[in-house]
């Protein structure tokens, strides 16, 4: 039991470092910020980490998110028990969610309005993403010639996928490496 508790604390520390410390080490944290005019309303700061995005946390039940009004649309389960859903409310149109047997396992965005804790966004070049993560991740290419930048955090990953029509990041996925890596490698 003691070993299990130590392991869980280690995993929690890894997630904390990935969501907080990595976000503070990139150039975005060091860049000076311009003063915001008083008349401007603050915009929502939508952040995706390996733990999820906003109220969309890994492991959350689809029923719970639906009851809270946070799901816009949902598909029926396929033969493997996988369902896709779209985010709603303040996150409307920003996230595609993958549920397995009713539990959230993957969060994906293809919009530039969602950033990682470190400041990476859709639309950046892979060189910009690599500069933000200081080489912590690695660039991958699959058999179909698609490119992605992978940032591992324990058993979870952030996967920055390429865009089919222009160079650079076209999507950001967060979830378990055992799900995202085979999906990327198999196209």
Secondary structure by P-SEA (a helix, b strand, c coil): caaaaaaaaaaaaaaaaaaccccccccccccccccccccccccccccccccccccccccccaaaaaaaccccccccccccbbbbbbbcccccccbbbbbccccccbbbbccccccccccccccccaaaaaaaacccbbbbbcccbbbbbbbbcccbbbbbcccccccccccccccccccaaaaaaac
